[in-house]
Amino acid sequence: MLVGRLPEQEILENICASKHAEFLAIYGRRRIGKTFLIKHFFSKKKCIFFHATGVKDGALAEQIARFIKAISETFYKGSEIKEQTNWLDAFDALTDAINKHTDEDKKIIVFLDELPWMATHKSKLLHALDYFWNHYWSHDTRMKLIICGSSASWIIKKIINNKGGLHNRVTKKIQLKPFTLQETKKFLFSRGIKLNNWQISQIYMVTGGVPFYLSSIEKGLSSAQIIEKIAFSKDAPLLKEFDNLFSSLFDEAKPYIELLRIITKYRYGISQADISRKSKHFSQGGRIVSKLKELKEAGFILSFKPYQHKKKGIYYRITDEYTLFYFYWIEPIRDTLQEESLEKGYWQAIQSSSAWHSWAGYSFEALVYKHLPQIRKKLEIPVTAIANSWRYTTTKKAQVDGAQIDLLFDRRDGNITICEIKYSENPFIIDKQYARSLINKRDVFMQKTRTKKHILITMIAASGIKNNLYADDLLSNIATLDDLFI
């Protein structure tokens, strides 16, 4: 069953309805459901569906052999056809097979799955793709070419932003992202797993809304039991997924993992310059910039310039919940006796620790950043408002305290909405001390930014806020975990 993906399905519908040849590039991280989306969608359409998949670390001969086999199965009912040794001849064989079908009512879907794996070194696959698209396929109105890959940076650089013959040839593109909380809930419900929003959010903070991880969940268990089973039991799917994930995305994974490990240590973000200083693989320069860009394109981090920090460069922070979970909880027990001796109740016992509460707060912030449209809707933030964060770090001699704002919306209506993000199982209580902290944060922000705009204080609190005088006096609005499921 296909759950969610409504904007993506609309794009695919437009491709089907188009009276022209279409070239779609779809990319997204491993396990996100790219292949499932394409195969499921076109299984319900009147079309000829050709699907060829690249082989990870496969040689050129193996890639072409698989491609020719797919032609045989799709167009010739599995009959043996002539072997080919290069991509020009392989695409020529595909073109011949397509031309034998004269039914104008049937669309021709050519789905090249994991194209980056097909394009082996010196294979000249892109050269052949360029030639056949420009000379043959783009003139066939039935033709719908779909290329797909888990390496977002490769697809963007080699296909979408191609500087050669494929320049501006892509007519549609889809960046497939993890499920939202609402989609996660629908997906679990479709599998008979009926949990409340709180428990679903805990699962989300481990899986990051990745459909494949969610598909391994069994019904009849609590969120704590589910997390324990998928992450802390023998042969648990998430226990060793991290290595598989990065080896599939990058030829040399260690530098990328090092960058993520550095960024993870800085909850409120770290500058590019500081990352360079702490990295063993990179120095300041273009190489680290390109690697950080690739991690951003793959959905592991976000980049931002803190509000009014014009001279302090780009900052980065982790937004992928599974990566955060891995560094906090799985990596420390990898390759130790602990991994071999995990027992039932391990995760539940951890939940009372201060480390768990620190991780949960960090992960909830990442979750919030993924659901800014829902936050805007609940807090009635105009779509033109710019989301950002802000921090002022004080010195020993300074007379003003430092301040950190998790999230702010700089609005065009003369207001700035600053948001506090809190994760707690019970309604959060704003006491006298915390109220003082909020007031100080607002005052420091106004003093250091010299803004003339009116400051509105809001809270994004997982379990809401307990009503009292401080809350009534300070807060203009509140968003809860339930609001993120909209």
C-alpha positions in Angstrom: 0.0 0.0 0.0 1.3 3.4 -1.0 1.0 5.9 1.9 1.4 9.6 1.6 3.7 10.9 -1.2 0.8 13.0 -2.5 3.0 15.8 -4.1 5.2 13.2 -5.7 2.2 11.3 -7.1 0.9 14.5 -8.6 4.2 14.9 -10.4 4.0 11.4 -11.7 0.4 11.9 -12.8 1.5 15.0 -14.8 4.2 12.9 -16.4 1.7 10.3 -17.4 -0.7 12.9 -18.8 2.0 14.7 -20.7 1.8 14.6 -24.5 5.6 15.0 -24.7 8.6 12.9 -23.7 9.5 13.4 -20.1 12.8 13.1 -18.2 12.4 12.7 -14.4 15.3 12.6 -11.9 14.3 11.2 -8.5 16.8 11.0 -5.7 16.8 10.4 -1.9 18.8 8.5 0.6 18.9 4.7 0.8 15.7 3.0 2.2 13.5 6.0 1.6 11.2 4.3 -0.9 12.2 5.6 -4.3 11.9 2.3 -6.1 8.7 1.3 -4.3 7.1 4.7 -5.3 7.9 4.3 -9.0 7.0 0.6 -9.3 3.8 0.9 -7.3 2.6 4.0 -9.1 3.1 2.6 -12.6 1.8 -0.8 -11.7 -1.7 0.8 -11.9 -1.1 2.5 -15.3 -1.5 1.3 -18.8 2.1 1.3 -19.9 5.2 -0.7 -20.8 7.4 -0.6 -17.7 11.1 -1.3 -18.2 13.1 -1.5 -15.0 16.9 -1.9 -14.9 18.8 -1.6 -11.7 22.5 -0.9 -11.1 24.7 -3.4 -9.2 26.6 -2.0 -6.3 30.4 -2.3 -7.1 29.5 -4.3 -10.2 31.8 -4.3 -13.2 30.8 -2.8 -16.6 30.2 -6.2 -18.1 27.9 -7.2 -15.2 25.9 -3.9 -15.4 25.3 -4.3 -19.1 24.4 -8.0 -18.8 21.8 -7.1 -16.2 20.4 -4.3 -18.5 20.2 -6.7 -21.5 18.4 -9.3 -19.3 15.9 -6.6 -18.3 15.2 -5.8 -22.0 14.6 -9.5 -22.6 12.2 -9.9 -19.8 10.2 -6.8 -20.5 10.0 -6.9 -24.3 10.7 -10.5 -25.4 9.2 -12.6 -22.6 12.6 -13.7 -21.4 13.9 -14.9 -24.8 17.7 -14.8 -25.2 18.9 -11.7 -27.1 22.3 -10.6 -28.3 24.9 -9.7 -25.6 26.4 -6.2 -25.7 29.7 -4.8 -24.5 29.1 -1.1 -24.3 26.3 1.3 -23.4 25.8 2.7 -26.8 24.9 -0.8 -28.1 22.9 -1.6 -25.0 20.7 1.5 -25.5 20.5 0.8 -29.1 19.0 -2.6 -28.2 16.5 -0.9 -25.9 15.5 1.6 -28.6 14.9 -1.3 -31.1 12.7 -3.0 -28.6 10.7 0.2 -27.9 10.3 0.8 -31.6 8.7 -2.6 -32.1 5.8 -1.5 -30.0 3.5 0.7 -32.1 0.6 1.2 -29.6 0.4 4.9 -29.2 -1.9 4.7 -26.2 0.8 2.9 -24.1 3.4 5.0 -22.4 6.9 3.7 -22.4 8.4 4.0 -18.9 12.2 3.5 -18.8 13.2 3.3 -15.2 17.0 3.3 -14.6 17.3 2.5 -10.9 20.5 3.3 -9.0 22.1 4.9 -12.1 25.2 6.0 -10.2 26.0 2.3 -9.7 25.5 1.7 -13.4 27.9 4.5 -14.4 31.1 2.7 -13.6 34.5 4.3 -14.2 35.1 4.9 -17.9 31.9 3.3 -18.8 30.7 6.3 -20.9 27.1 5.6 -19.8 26.3 9.3 -19.5 27.7 9.9 -23.0 25.4 7.2 -24.3 22.4 8.5 -22.3 23.0 11.9 -23.7 23.1 10.6 -27.3 20.0 8.5 -27.1 17.9 11.0 -25.2 18.7 13.8 -27.6 18.6 11.8 -30.8 15.8 9.3 -30.2 13.9 9.1 -26.9 13.1 12.8 -26.5 11.2 12.6 -29.9 9.0 9.8 -28.8 5.9 11.3 -27.1 5.3 8.0 -25.3 8.7 8.0 -23.6 9.0 8.7 -19.9 12.6 8.3 -18.8 13.1 8.1 -15.0 16.6 8.0 -13.5 17.0 7.2 -9.8 19.8 7.1 -7.3 20.6 7.1 -3.6 23.6 9.4 -4.1 21.8 12.8 -4.2 25.0 14.6 -5.0 25.7 12.4 -8.0 22.2 12.9 -9.4 22.3 16.6 -8.9 25.8 17.1 -10.3 25.8 14.6 -13.2 22.1 14.8 -14.3 20.2 17.8 -13.0 23.1 20.3 -13.3 24.9 18.5 -16.1 27.0 20.9 -18.1 27.2 18.8 -21.3 24.6 17.2 -23.6 22.2 16.6 -20.7 22.1 20.2 -19.7 18.5 21.4 -19.1 17.2 18.0 -20.3 15.5 17.0 -17.0 11.9 18.1 -17.2 10.8 17.0 -13.7 12.6 16.2 -10.5 11.6 14.6 -7.1 13.7 14.7 -4.0 12.1 12.0 -1.9 12.3 12.8 1.8 11.5 10.8 4.9 7.9 10.5 6.0 6.4 13.3 8.1 4.9 12.4 11.5 1.5 12.3 9.9 2.7 10.0 7.1 4.5 7.8 9.7 1.3 7.4 11.6 -0.7 6.5 8.5 2.0 4.0 7.5 2.0 2.3 10.9 -1.8 2.3 11.0 -1.9 0.7 7.5 0.1 -2.2 9.0 -2.2 -2.6 12.0 0.2 -0.8 14.4 -2.0 1.7 16.3 0.0 3.8 18.7 -0.7 7.2 20.2 1.2 10.3 19.0 3.6 10.3 21.9 4.8 6.7 21.1 5.0 7.4 17.4 7.2 10.4 18.0 9.6 8.3 20.0 9.8 5.8 17.1 10.3 8.7 14.8 13.2 10.1 16.8 14.9 6.7 16.2 14.0 6.0 12.6 13.8 9.5 11.2 10.6 8.5 9.3 12.5 6.3 6.9 9.9 3.8 5.5 12.2 0.8 5.4 13.0 1.1 9.1 9.3 1.5 9.9 8.5 -1.6 7.9 10.4 -3.8 10.3 8.1 -2.8 13.2 5.8 -5.5 14.6 2.4 -4.8 16.0 1.4 -5.5 19.5 4.4 -3.8 21.1 5.0 -0.5 22.9 7.3 2.1 21.5 10.0 1.1 24.0 9.7 -2.5 23.0 9.7 -1.6 19.3 12.9 0.5 19.6 14.6 -2.3 21.6 13.7 -4.9 19.0 14.8 -2.9 15.9 17.9 -1.4 17.5 19.1 -3.4 20.5 18.4 -7.1 19.9 20.5 -9.7 18.1 20.6 -9.0 14.4 18.5 -5.8 14.9 18.1 -4.0 11.6 19.3 -0.6 12.9 22.3 -2.1 14.8 24.5 -2.3 11.7 22.5 -0.2 9.2 24.8 2.9 9.6 27.7 1.3 7.8 25.5 0.0 5.0 23.9 3.4 4.6 27.1 5.3 4.1 28.9 2.7 2.0 25.9 2.9 -0.4 26.0 6.7 -0.6 29.7 7.4 -0.8 32.7 5.7 -2.3 34.8 6.7 0.7 32.5 6.9 3.8 35.0 7.7 6.6 35.4 11.5 5.9 31.6 12.0 5.8 31.1 10.1 9.0 33.8 12.1 10.7 32.1 15.3 9.7 28.8 14.1 11.1 30.4 13.0 14.3 31.9 16.5 14.7 28.6 18.3 14.0 26.6 16.0 16.3 28.6 17.3 19.3 27.2 20.8 18.8 23.5 20.8 19.5 23.0 24.4 18.3 25.2 24.2 15.3 28.9 24.6 14.5 30.6 26.9 11.9 32.3 25.6 8.8 35.5 27.1 10.0 35.3 25.2 13.3 34.5 22.0 11.5 37.7 22.4 9.4 39.8 23.0 12.5 38.5 19.8 14.2 38.6 17.6 11.2 41.5 15.2 10.5 40.5 14.6 6.9 40.0 18.2 5.7 41.5 21.6 6.0 39.8 24.9 5.2 38.9 24.9 1.5 36.7 23.6 -1.3 36.9 19.9 -0.4 35.1 20.3 3.0 32.6 22.6 1.4 31.7 20.0 -1.2 31.4 17.2 1.4 29.2 19.2 3.6 27.0 20.1 0.6 26.7 16.4 -0.2 25.6 15.6 3.4 23.1 18.4 3.2 21.7 17.1 -0.1 21.4 13.6 1.3 19.3 15.0 4.2 21.7 14.5 7.1 22.4 18.1 8.0 21.1 21.6 7.4 23.1 24.7 6.8 22.1 28.1 8.1 23.4 31.6 8.8 22.3 32.6 12.3 20.2 35.7 12.5 22.4 38.8 11.8 25.6 36.8 11.9 26.6 38.2 8.5 30.4 37.8 9.0 30.5 34.5 10.8 29.9 32.2 7.9 27.7 29.1 7.5 26.7 26.9 10.4 25.6 23.3 10.3 23.5 21.0 12.5 22.3 17.5 12.5 18.7 16.9 11.2 18.7 13.2 10.7 17.3 11.4 13.7 18.8 8.0 13.0 22.3 9.4 12.7 21.8 11.2 16.0 20.5 8.0 17.6 23.4 6.0 16.2 26.1 8.3 17.6 24.4 8.5 21.0 23.4 4.9 21.6 24.6 2.4 19.0 28.2 3.4 18.3 29.3 3.3 21.9 28.3 -0.4 22.1 29.5 -1.5 18.7 32.4 -3.9 18.7 32.1 -4.4 22.4 30.9 -7.3 24.5 27.8 -5.2 25.3 26.5 -5.7 21.7 26.6 -9.5 22.3 24.9 -9.4 25.7 21.9 -7.1 25.2 19.0 -8.2 27.2 15.3 -7.3 27.3 14.6 -4.1 29.1 17.8 -2.4 28.0 16.2 0.6 26.3 13.5 1.0 28.9 16.2 1.1 31.6 18.1 3.8 29.7 15.1 6.1 29.6 15.5 7.2 33.2 19.0 8.4 32.6 20.1 12.1 32.1 21.8 11.0 28.8 18.4 9.8 27.5 16.7 13.1 28.3 19.6 15.1 26.7 19.3 13.0 23.5 15.5 13.2 23.5 15.6 17.0 23.7 18.2 17.1 20.9 16.3 14.7 18.7 13.0 16.5 19.3 14.6 19.7 18.0 15.6 17.9 14.8 12.1 16.7 14.5 10.7 20.2 14.9 13.0 21.5 12.1 11.5 18.9 9.8 7.9 20.1 10.5 8.2 23.9 10.1 5.1 24.0 7.9 3.0 22.5 10.7 4.6 24.9 13.2 3.8 27.9 10.9 0.2 26.8 10.6 -0.3 26.3 14.4 1.4 29.5 15.4 -0.2 31.5 12.5 3.2 32.5 11.1 3.1 34.0 7.6 4.7 31.9 4.9 6.9 34.9 4.0 8.5 34.8 7.5 12.1 33.6 7.5 12.9 30.7 9.9 16.3 31.0 11.6 18.1 30.6 15.0 20.2 33.0 17.0 22.9 32.8 19.6 24.9 35.3 21.6 28.0 34.0 23.3 29.2 36.2 26.2 32.7 36.7 27.5 33.9 36.8 31.1 34.1 40.6 31.1 30.7 41.1 29.5 28.0 42.5 31.6 25.2 40.8 29.5 24.4 37.1 29.8 24.6 34.9 26.8 21.4 33.7 25.1 20.4 30.9 22.7 17.2 31.0 20.6 16.2 27.6 19.2 14.0 28.9 16.5 12.8 32.3 15.3 10.6 33.6 12.5 11.5 37.0 11.2 8.3 38.4 9.9 7.3 41.1 7.5 4.5 42.4 9.7 6.8 44.1 12.2 7.1 41.1 14.5 9.7 38.5 15.3 8.4 35.2 16.8 11.0 33.5 19.0 10.3 29.8 19.9 11.5 27.8 22.8 11.5 24.0 22.2 10.9 21.6 25.1 10.5 17.9 25.2 8.9 16.4 28.3 6.3 13.7 29.0 4.3 16.0 31.2 3.1 19.6 30.5 6.1 21.9 30.9 5.9 24.3 33.9 7.2 27.8 33.5 8.3 28.8 37.0 9.7 32.1 38.3 13.3 31.1 37.4 12.4 30.0 33.8 10.2 33.0 33.3 13.2 35.2 34.2 15.3 33.2 31.7 12.8 33.9 28.9 12.7 37.6 29.7 16.5 37.7 29.7 16.7 35.9 26.4 14.2 38.4 24.8 16.0 41.4 26.2 19.5 40.2 25.2 18.1 39.5 21.7 16.6 43.0 21.4 19.7 44.7 22.7 22.3 42.8 20.6 20.3 42.8 17.4 19.0 46.3 17.9 15.8 45.2 16.3 12.8 47.6 16.2 10.4 44.8 15.7 8.0 43.6 18.3 9.1 40.3 20.0 6.5 37.5 20.5 7.5 34.6 22.7 6.0 31.1 21.9 6.8 27.6 22.9 6.8 24.3 21.1 6.3 21.9 24.0 5.8 18.2 23.3 3.2 17.8 26.0 2.0 21.4 26.2 2.4 24.0 28.9 0.8 24.0 32.4 -1.4 27.1 32.8 -0.1 29.6 35.3 0.5 33.3 35.6 3.9 33.2 34.0 2.7 31.3 31.0 -0.3 33.7 30.5 1.9 36.7 30.9 4.8 35.7 28.6 3.5 33.4 25.8 1.7 34.6 22.8 1.0 31.0 21.5 1.8 27.4 22.0 2.4 24.4 19.7 2.4 20.8 21.0 3.5 17.5 19.6 -0.1 16.8 18.4 0.1 19.9 16.2 3.1 18.4 14.3 0.9 15.6 13.2 -1.4 17.9 11.1 
